[in-house]
Every structure is written in structure tokens, then in C-alpha cells.
Amino acid sequence: MSNGGSSTPARRIGIDVGGTKTLGVRMGESGGLDQTTRQPTPVGAEAILSGVVDVALQLGAAAEPCTIGLGVAGLLDKAGVIRRAPNLPGLVRVALGPPLRQALSTDVVLENDANCAAVAEVSLGVARGIDDVVVVTLGTGIGAGLVQGGRLQRGAHGLAGEPGHMVVEPHGPPCPCGGRGCWERYASGSGLGHLGREAALAGKAPSLVELAGGEPELVRGEHVSAAARASDEAAHAVLRDFAWWVALGVANLVAILDPEMVVLGGGLSPDIGLWIDDVRGAYADLVVAGAERPPVPIEPAHFGEEAVAVGAGLLAARAGVQQ
């Protein structure tokens, strides 16, 4: 199945399997993106496998030699088994690699999605040349790629980088992981929707109710961002609340890891300009010894919501070279 002996350079394909979307990129030899495609992420292991195969084929996996990298939003151990994926129902103790290799007749490299994003940003993005970085992916949930001393840190079992399940409010809302009050209940795309619904149900955000078709319970994060882009003050108030929660988690990560930089990316990247300055401002007040410690820049991911797919493609290319 390896393409290592082919006289034609293997094309790099990276695929990001997230809680709501599956996004794929085909990378050119210069590192640019020749093609991108996306589709909703289905529910269940078999449907997800089928969706990944479909995306890979759309990107030319059957037409030319390729290596494929897959970034998955879940707890992926060192054996390539997804122990659990709280935002991908049905992925419990599932090994995606073997069936994908069989279906696509090529090499497939699996990695946690946030780790892929970290590879992209440290290799080619905003954190290039920096040895100690935390790359936080804010999407349906929250993940983090941890780079220390220039090396990606996966932990003893491969399960490091799940700060979305730090408990920040013990009596907070239930989380798909089974706990309550996890960071991602407040600071992810799902969390933004939760904060928007709270404001709508309290009668503080009529514009959000209107965007949700008159149903406060149907307010989503996308509605908050859309209203904010239209200069709605109630939506901006929700985003300021959201930014405080993002900053709280970032401050905790900085206190533990002391990075040179924090990078924010993931599915919320397209609207990061609406709230990143508020994150920076809140972080300065929340981080321990803020006035005494060296500043830690908080930067948007260079590759935005495509960082996971780009990093997956880079990892696949490296694996192909090693074979």
C-alpha cells in the first residue's frame, strides 16, 4: 500500500474529522492548497468512515499516488485506537486506520485533530520557529496541541491535549463527555450557542431570537456571530462573555505550561476578529502573576479552520518519507 517506491511524488491529502464538518485539503508540492472540500460529519463509525473515503476520493485519492493524513476530534491512543470522541457519537474504541487503508488502498496516518493543527502552525504558520507553543482548537469542542522544546507532546498514552474537559464550573451544564461544567461548554462553538441561548431566554437578545426563527432554544453560535457582524450590541455582549471564558482556559494553560505563544484556531476561526482582542484583554487580568511574567502573545491560527487538515497532510507526507 505504500507509495514510497513510486516514481511520481505522492500527493498529500489532509482530512479533518470534526464534530460538525469533515474538511479535506489537497496540498501542492510548495505547501499551498490545490483543492479543499467539506461536508457535514455524519453520526456513527461506519458513516464517518464512508464520509472520509468520499472526501478523499473527491480530492483525487484514486486518481494519483497519495498519502493521507486524518485528524480526528477524539482521544486517540498510541495504537491508533480512538478511545472516545465526545463530540463524535459512535466512536468508542474504534481503529479507523485499517478499514481506511483497505478502502483507499494507500497509507493513512491518524492523529488527534489539535495535534495536527499544532504541526501546521509550528511548521508553516504563525508559530513557525517557536519551540514552546499551545495551539487551541475552538470548534464543536476544544482541543489543544502542545509543543514543548520543539516536540509535540502526546503524553504517556497518547491522550494529552484535552483541556476542553477541564472543569471550570462544577455546577455548569452537562458535557457530552459525561461531566459538567467543562471548559468547552462555555468557550467552544457549542459553548457560544449556550451563552447565546441564555441571553435569548433572558430576553436580552431579541435579534438572536429573530435569527433563530423566533425560538430562543434554537439560538446557535452562528447566530451570535452573524448578529455581531451586523453591529448588534446584545450579540457583542454575548461575545465578550464568551471571550472571558476562552481567556480563563488560556490563562490556566499558560499557568501550567508556560508557552512562548498561544495560538487560537479551529472552526470558529472565520469570526475570530470579533472577539480575540477581548480574549487578550481578559487574559491579562486572569493569568497568574500577569504583571510580572513575560508576555505571551495570543495569535489567530495562520491556517484558520484549515489548520487541522493541513497538519494532517504534513504528517502524512513525513510518514511517507520515513517508509
C-alpha positions, 0 to 999 in steps of 0.5 A: 500500500505504500507509495514510497517506491513510486516514481511520481511524488505522492500527493498529500491529502489532509482530512479533518474529522470534526464534530460538525464538518469533515474538511479535506485539503489537497496540498501542492508540492510548495505547501499551498492548497490545490483543492479543499472540500467539506461536508457535514460529519455524519453520526456513527463509525461506519458513516464517518468512515464512508464520509472520509473515503468520499472526501478523499476520493473527491480530492483525487485519492484514486486518481494519483499516488497519495498519502493521507493524513486524518485528524480526528476530534477524539482521544486517540491512543498510541495504537491508533485506537480512538478511545472516545470522541465526545463530540463524535457519537459512535466512536468508542474504541474504534481503529479507523486506520485499517478499514481506511487503508483497505478502502483507499488502498494507500497509507493513512496516518491518524492523529488527534485533530489539535495535534495536527493543527499544532504541526501546521502552525509550528511548521508553516504558520504563525508559530513557525520557529517557536519551540514552546507553543499551545495551539487551541482548537475552538470548534464543536469542542476544544482541543489543544496541541502542545509543543514543548522544546520543539516536540509535540507532546502526546503524553504517556498514552497518547491522550494529552491535549484535552483541556476542553474537559477541564472543569471550570464550573462544577455546577455548569451544564452537562458535557457530552463527555459525561461531566459538567461544567467543562471548559468547552461548554462555555468557550467552544462553538457549542459553548457560544450557542449556550451563552447565546441561548441564555441571553435569548431566554433572558430576553436580552437578545431579541435579534438572536431570537429573530435569527433563530426563527423566533425560538430562543432554544434554537439560538446557535453560535452562528447566530451570535456571530452573524448578529455581531457582524451586523453591529448588534450590541446584545450579540457583542455582549454575548461575545465578550462573555464568551471571550472571558471564558476562552481567556480563563482556559488560556490563562490556566494553560499558560499557568501550567505550561508556560508557552512562548505563544498561544495560538487560537484556531479551529472552526470558529476561526472565520469570526475570530476578529470579533472577539480575540482582542477581548480574549487578550484583554481578559487574559491579562487580568486572569493569568497568574502573576500577569504583571510580572511574567513575560508576555505571551502573545495570543495569535489567530491560527495562520491556517484558520479552520484549515489548520487541522487538515493541513497538519494532517497532510504534513504528517502524512507526507513525513510518514511517507518519507520515513517508509 
